Amino acid sequence: MNEPVVKVIFRIFPEGDVIAIFPNMPYNHDPSLCGSYMRIGQHGAASRSLIRSLQPANPAEYAPLKTELEDFVGYRLRVLSSRY
């Protein structure tokens, strides 16, 4: 069965951790939150403000997380522009 395509934005924290932010995935009916995923902690809520406050991760930085999401979690991802 084909899973739906999920839009994702990859951002990087100053410490080097990459976060996948799912802007179209509401979290707990709170418009300021959306779904996210990190290698440590995995799925959780993220403030939408992280999209603007964190630097975009480049493809080399987010490649391991993208692979984990696609190959192990089962997402079909559409990576949104780093300028989102």
C-alpha positions as CSV (number, residue, x, y, z in Angstrom):
1,M,0.0,0.0,0.0
2,N,1.3,3.5,-0.8
3,E,1.6,5.8,2.1
4,P,0.6,9.4,1.6
5,V,3.3,11.9,0.9
6,V,4.3,13.9,4.0
7,K,5.7,17.4,3.7
8,V,8.8,17.9,5.8
9,I,11.2,20.7,6.7
10,F,14.7,19.9,8.1
11,R,16.3,22.3,10.5
12,I,19.5,22.1,12.5
13,F,20.0,23.2,16.1
14,P,23.3,25.1,17.0
15,E,24.5,22.0,18.7
16,G,24.2,20.0,15.4
17,D,21.1,18.0,16.0
18,V,18.7,17.9,13.1
19,I,14.9,18.0,13.5
20,A,12.3,17.0,10.9
21,I,9.3,19.3,11.2
22,F,6.0,18.3,9.7
23,P,4.2,21.6,9.1
24,N,0.9,20.0,7.9
25,M,0.7,17.6,10.9
26,P,-1.3,19.3,13.7
27,Y,-0.4,18.4,17.2
28,N,-2.9,18.3,20.0
29,H,-5.2,20.8,18.3
30,D,-2.8,23.6,19.1
31,P,-2.1,25.8,16.1
32,S,1.3,26.8,17.4
33,L,2.5,23.2,17.4
34,C,3.1,20.6,14.7
35,G,4.5,17.1,14.5
36,S,8.3,16.6,14.5
37,Y,10.8,13.8,14.6
38,M,14.4,13.6,15.9
39,R,16.7,10.6,16.1
40,I,16.7,10.8,19.9
41,G,13.2,11.1,21.3
42,Q,11.6,10.3,17.9
43,H,8.0,11.7,17.4
44,G,6.8,14.7,19.3
45,A,5.5,18.2,19.2
46,A,7.5,21.1,17.9
47,S,6.8,24.8,18.0
48,R,6.2,26.2,14.5
49,S,8.5,29.0,15.4
50,L,11.4,26.6,15.0
51,I,11.0,26.8,11.2
52,R,12.0,30.5,11.3
53,S,14.3,30.5,14.2
54,L,16.6,27.5,13.3
55,Q,18.9,27.4,10.3
56,P,18.0,25.1,7.4
57,A,19.8,21.8,7.4
58,N,21.6,21.0,4.2
59,P,21.1,17.6,2.4
60,A,24.3,16.1,3.9
61,E,23.2,17.1,7.4
62,Y,19.6,15.7,7.1
63,A,20.4,12.6,5.0
64,P,20.6,10.2,8.0
65,L,17.4,11.4,9.5
66,K,15.6,11.3,6.1
67,T,16.8,7.8,5.6
68,E,15.5,6.8,9.0
69,L,12.1,8.3,8.3
70,E,11.8,6.7,4.9
71,D,13.4,3.3,5.4
72,F,12.6,2.5,9.1
73,V,9.5,4.6,9.9
74,G,7.9,4.3,6.5
75,Y,7.3,7.9,5.5
76,R,7.1,9.0,1.9
77,L,8.6,12.5,2.2
78,R,8.5,15.6,0.2
79,V,11.3,17.9,1.4
80,L,10.1,21.6,1.4
81,S,12.4,24.4,0.4
82,S,14.9,25.5,3.0
83,R,13.4,29.0,2.6
84,Y,10.0,27.8,3.8
